[in-house]
Amino acid sequence: MRVPTRAGTWAAPVTAQPVSHIYTLADQTVRQVVHTSAGGDRPQVRFSNEFGTHSVRIGVARLALRAGNGATASIVPGTGQQLTFAGRTEAVIPAGGTLLSDAAGLVVPPGADLVISVYLPEKTEVGTITPRAFQTNQVGPGDLTEAVDLAGKPFATYVFLSGVSVRVRRSTSTIVAFGDSITRGVNTVENANHRWPDLLAARMRADNLDRGVLNAGLSGNRLLTGPIGRTGRAGNNAAVGEAGLRRFNRDVLAQPGVSHVIVLLGVNDLGLNPPATAEELIAGHRELIAKGRAAGVTMIGGTLLPFGEYHGRLNNTVSRAKRDAFNRWVRTSGEYDAVIDFDQAVRDPAVPHRIAAAYDCGDHLHPSDAGMAAMAEAVPLELFK
């Protein structure tokens, strides 16, 4: 008889708040929508204030299934569950800390949307966020946690929210997609869940593969360098997140049930100051591989996508040569446990240093929704069977 265990079904990497964007909430309800991957029951919600300098008091928190799709944050009547924390309905997320809810009495279907509503009764500095949610969330006045509809002010980030896990069969595990804006889903259609990790999760469900797929992508993120410090100290580039090497333990290895990680990270290291050499980028990936293997995680490397004709420092022969050298290492070194050739999946066969027009969102760096689908299709499902 298999003993149920837990796996991550949704996650979001957190960062400090840029100094210029710090704001507060008071006597307001924040309602956030998350798109799950694996199904299960007894969901637990992980809240984060890891980059905040002040504690956060939660007055009420509730979880429900979402009704509808797109930008709506309505809930299915009768599915709402009050979240508790060590049996209490109120809780505090300490500055620099996290908070895990008790398991709620709800069955979460695979690929379902959940609505998480949190009432903040006191003046609260929003010091921990996930930039660029690509999902419309809402905030409204007072305690609206039980409201079926919350016609509040929309906002486009996640705040104080970093993960949802569910109880699953022992055979279920979690795959983490670790990357930058391409993994985050920049320039995909809002509220459509067309990021490549979402589309990969849908492929797995269609193939009856019981796996959670978590998106740990941050726009602008680099493997080797990044801002350090909490909100108010990390500077105006705080939203790009800490260096991948620094955040790997938190955003990957700490996820419930993690068994595999797909790494697609390094293009910003090549194009932003100080630009990394191919050798430096490879050394950083070797460090990631060592960290993952030490934790018993299967490490899968992704080739970097083409960026020919993209504006800025990437659009030159030196950067293209560094990308080519790095991709050769990923493909041929055998240092990763497996390889996913994202480059081959989306490049223009006639001009290999460019994304194919059918897969280009228009900026020559980020894939369109069709490009995201091609990336998801490039992942061999046999890697997870």
C-alpha positions in Angstrom: 0.0 0.0 0.0 1.4 3.4 -1.1 1.6 6.0 1.6 0.6 9.5 0.3 3.2 12.2 0.4 3.3 15.8 -0.7 4.4 17.5 -4.0 4.4 21.1 -5.1 1.6 22.0 -7.5 2.4 25.7 -7.9 5.2 28.1 -6.9 6.5 31.5 -7.5 10.1 32.8 -6.7 10.1 35.8 -4.4 12.2 38.9 -4.5 12.7 42.2 -2.6 10.6 45.1 -3.6 12.4 47.8 -5.7 12.9 51.0 -3.6 10.8 53.0 -6.0 7.9 50.6 -5.8 7.5 50.2 -2.1 3.8 50.5 -1.0 1.6 49.6 1.9 -1.8 47.9 2.4 -4.1 48.3 5.4 -7.5 46.9 6.1 -7.6 45.3 2.7 -8.0 41.9 1.1 -5.6 40.6 -1.4 -7.0 37.9 -3.7 -4.5 36.0 -5.8 -5.1 33.3 -8.5 -2.7 30.4 -9.0 -2.7 27.8 -11.7 -1.9 24.3 -10.4 -0.2 21.4 -12.1 -0.5 18.2 -10.2 -3.8 17.3 -8.5 -4.2 16.1 -5.0 -5.9 16.9 -1.7 -5.2 18.5 1.6 -3.5 21.6 0.1 -1.1 23.7 2.1 -0.2 27.3 1.2 3.3 28.8 1.8 3.5 32.5 2.5 6.7 34.4 2.4 8.1 37.6 3.9 11.7 36.6 3.3 12.6 40.0 1.9 10.4 42.1 4.2 11.9 44.2 7.0 8.6 44.3 9.0 6.3 41.4 10.1 3.1 40.8 8.3 -0.1 40.0 10.3 -2.7 37.9 8.5 -6.2 38.4 9.9 -8.0 35.8 7.8 -6.8 33.6 4.9 -9.1 31.5 2.7 -8.6 29.1 -0.2 -11.1 28.1 -2.8 -11.5 26.8 -6.4 -11.7 29.5 -9.0 -14.9 29.9 -11.1 -14.3 30.9 -14.7 -11.0 31.8 -16.4 -9.2 34.8 -17.8 -8.9 37.7 -15.5 -11.7 36.7 -13.1 -11.0 36.1 -9.4 -14.4 34.7 -8.6 -14.7 31.5 -6.5 -16.8 28.4 -6.9 -19.5 28.7 -4.1 -19.2 26.1 -1.5 -15.4 25.3 -2.1 -14.0 28.0 0.3 -11.9 26.8 3.1 -10.5 28.9 5.9 -6.8 28.4 6.3 -5.3 27.9 9.8 -1.8 28.1 11.1 -1.0 25.6 13.9 -4.8 25.6 14.5 -5.2 29.4 14.6 -7.0 31.5 12.1 -4.7 34.5 12.6 -0.9 34.4 12.1 2.2 36.5 11.7 4.8 36.1 9.0 8.0 37.3 10.6 10.3 39.7 8.8 12.7 37.5 6.8 10.6 34.4 7.4 8.0 32.2 5.9 4.7 30.7 7.1 3.1 27.4 6.1 -0.7 26.9 6.5 -2.2 23.7 7.9 -3.6 21.3 5.3 -7.1 22.4 4.1 -10.0 20.1 3.4 -10.1 20.6 -0.3 -9.6 18.3 -3.3 -7.5 20.1 -6.0 -8.1 18.7 -9.5 -5.1 18.6 -11.8 -4.6 21.9 -13.7 -7.2 23.7 -11.6 -7.1 27.3 -10.6 -7.1 28.2 -6.9 -8.0 31.5 -5.3 -6.1 32.5 -2.2 -7.6 35.5 -0.3 -5.7 37.2 2.6 -7.1 39.9 4.8 -4.4 42.3 6.1 -6.0 44.2 9.0 -2.9 46.4 9.9 -0.7 48.8 7.9 1.5 46.4 6.0 4.6 47.2 3.9 4.7 44.9 0.9 8.3 43.8 1.1 8.2 40.4 -0.6 6.8 40.0 -4.1 6.9 37.9 -7.2 7.2 40.4 -10.1 5.2 39.8 -13.3 2.6 37.3 -12.4 1.0 37.3 -15.8 -2.2 36.7 -13.9 -4.7 39.4 -12.8 -4.9 39.5 -9.1 -7.1 41.9 -7.1 -7.1 44.0 -3.9 -10.2 45.4 -2.2 -11.2 47.2 1.0 -12.0 45.4 4.2 -12.4 41.7 4.8 -13.6 40.2 1.5 -12.1 36.8 2.0 -15.5 35.1 1.8 -16.9 37.1 -1.1 -17.7 35.1 -4.2 -16.7 38.0 -6.4 -14.2 40.6 -5.5 -14.4 43.5 -7.9 -11.3 45.2 -6.6 -8.3 47.0 -8.0 -6.3 44.7 -10.3 -2.5 44.2 -9.8 0.0 42.1 -11.7 2.3 40.6 -9.1 2.1 38.0 -6.4 2.6 39.3 -2.8 3.5 37.3 0.3 2.8 34.1 -1.6 5.4 31.5 -2.7 3.9 28.1 -3.0 1.1 25.5 -2.8 1.6 21.8 -2.2 -0.9 18.9 -2.2 -1.1 15.4 -0.8 -0.3 13.0 -3.6 0.7 9.4 -4.2 4.2 8.3 -3.4 4.9 8.0 -7.2 4.2 11.7 -7.7 7.1 14.2 -7.7 7.9 17.8 -8.5 9.8 19.3 -11.5 11.1 22.8 -11.1 11.8 25.0 -14.2 14.6 27.3 -13.1 15.2 30.3 -15.3 14.7 33.9 -16.2 12.1 36.0 -18.2 11.7 33.3 -20.8 10.6 30.8 -18.1 8.6 33.4 -16.3 6.5 33.9 -19.5 7.4 37.4 -20.5 5.3 38.6 -23.5 2.9 35.7 -23.5 -0.8 36.4 -23.3 -2.0 37.5 -19.9 -4.2 35.2 -17.9 -3.8 32.3 -20.4 -1.2 30.1 -18.7 0.9 29.9 -21.8 4.3 29.9 -20.1 6.3 26.9 -21.3 6.2 25.2 -17.8 2.4 25.4 -17.8 2.2 23.9 -21.2 4.7 21.2 -20.2 2.4 20.4 -17.2 -0.6 20.1 -19.6 1.4 17.7 -21.8 2.1 15.6 -18.7 -1.5 15.5 -17.6 -2.5 14.4 -21.2 0.0 11.6 -21.0 -1.2 10.6 -17.5 2.2 11.6 -16.0 1.6 12.5 -12.4 4.0 15.4 -11.9 4.0 18.8 -10.4 5.7 21.5 -12.5 6.8 24.7 -10.8 7.9 27.9 -12.4 10.9 29.4 -10.8 11.7 31.9 -13.5 12.4 35.6 -12.7 12.6 38.3 -15.4 16.1 39.7 -15.7 17.6 37.0 -13.5 21.2 36.0 -13.8 23.0 32.9 -12.7 26.2 34.5 -11.4 25.2 37.9 -10.0 22.2 39.7 -8.6 21.1 42.1 -5.9 21.5 41.2 -2.2 19.4 42.5 0.6 15.8 43.0 1.8 13.4 45.6 0.6 14.8 49.1 1.0 18.4 47.8 0.8 18.5 45.8 -2.4 18.1 48.8 -4.8 15.9 49.5 -7.7 16.9 46.3 -9.6 15.7 44.1 -6.7 12.9 42.6 -8.8 15.4 40.6 -11.0 16.1 38.5 -7.9 19.2 37.2 -6.3 21.8 35.3 -8.4 20.6 31.9 -9.5 23.4 30.3 -7.5 22.2 32.1 -4.4 18.5 31.4 -4.8 18.8 27.8 -6.0 18.4 26.2 -2.5 15.2 28.3 -1.7 13.5 28.2 -5.1 14.4 24.7 -6.2 15.7 22.3 -3.5 13.3 23.5 -0.8 10.2 22.6 -3.0 8.1 19.7 -1.7 8.8 16.5 -3.5 11.4 17.9 -5.9 12.9 15.2 -8.1 14.0 17.1 -11.3 15.1 20.6 -12.3 15.2 22.0 -15.8 17.8 24.8 -15.9 17.4 27.5 -18.6 19.5 30.4 -17.2 22.4 32.5 -18.5 21.4 34.8 -21.3 21.3 37.8 -19.0 24.8 36.9 -17.7 26.0 37.2 -21.3 24.3 40.5 -22.1 24.3 42.6 -19.0 27.2 44.3 -17.2 29.4 42.8 -16.1 29.1 40.3 -19.0 30.2 36.8 -18.2 32.5 34.7 -20.4 31.3 31.3 -21.6 33.8 29.7 -19.2 32.4 31.6 -16.2 28.9 30.7 -17.2 29.9 27.0 -17.5 31.6 27.1 -14.1 28.4 28.5 -12.6 26.3 25.7 -14.1 28.8 23.1 -12.8 28.2 24.5 -9.3 24.4 24.2 -9.8 24.8 20.6 -11.0 26.9 19.8 -7.9 24.3 21.4 -5.6 21.4 19.5 -7.2 23.1 16.1 -7.3 24.2 16.4 -3.7 20.4 16.8 -2.9 19.5 13.8 -5.0 17.9 15.8 -7.8 18.1 15.0 -11.5 19.7 17.9 -13.2 18.5 18.7 -16.8 20.3 21.4 -18.8 18.6 23.6 -21.4 20.4 25.2 -24.3 20.1 29.0 -24.5 17.7 30.4 -27.1 18.8 32.5 -30.1 18.8 36.3 -29.6 20.0 37.6 -33.0 18.6 41.1 -33.7 17.6 41.7 -30.1 18.5 45.2 -29.0 21.3 46.0 -26.6 24.5 44.2 -25.8 23.3 40.7 -26.9 23.1 41.8 -30.5 26.7 41.2 -31.4 29.0 38.4 -32.6 30.9 38.2 -29.3 27.7 37.4 -27.3 26.5 35.0 -30.0 29.9 33.2 -29.9 29.6 32.9 -26.1 26.1 31.4 -26.4 27.3 28.9 -29.0 30.2 27.8 -26.8 27.9 27.4 -23.8 25.4 25.4 -25.8 28.1 23.1 -27.2 29.1 22.4 -23.6 25.5 21.6 -22.6 25.0 19.3 -25.6 28.3 17.5 -25.6 29.9 17.5 -22.1 27.6 15.0 -20.5 27.8 16.9 -17.3 24.0 17.4 -17.0 22.0 14.3 -16.5 20.0 15.1 -19.6 19.7 17.9 -22.1 16.7 19.7 -23.6 17.6 21.5 -26.9 15.4 24.6 -26.6 17.6 26.4 -29.1 16.9 23.8 -31.8 13.2 23.9 -31.0 12.7 27.6 -31.8 15.6 28.8 -34.0 15.2 29.8 -37.6 16.8 27.0 -39.7 17.9 29.5 -42.3 19.4 31.9 -39.8 20.3 29.9 -36.7 21.2 32.8 -34.5 17.6 34.1 -34.7 14.3 32.8 -33.3 12.0 31.7 -36.1 9.5 34.3 -37.0 6.6 32.0 -36.1 8.0 31.6 -32.6 9.1 35.2 -32.0 7.0 37.6 -29.9 8.5 40.4 -31.8 11.5 41.5 -29.7 13.8 38.7 -31.0 14.5 37.4 -27.5 11.3 36.1 -26.0 9.2 33.4 -27.6 5.5 34.0 -28.5 2.8 31.8 -27.2 3.5 29.5 -30.2 7.2 29.6 -29.3 6.3 28.6 -25.7 4.4 25.6 -27.1 7.4 24.6 -29.2 9.6 24.8 -26.1 7.2 22.6 -24.1 7.0 20.1 -27.0 10.8 19.9 -27.0 10.9 18.4 -23.5 11.1 14.5 -23.8 8.5 13.2 -21.4 10.5 10.0 -21.1 12.8 11.9 -18.8 10.2 11.7 -16.1 8.8 8.2 -16.5 
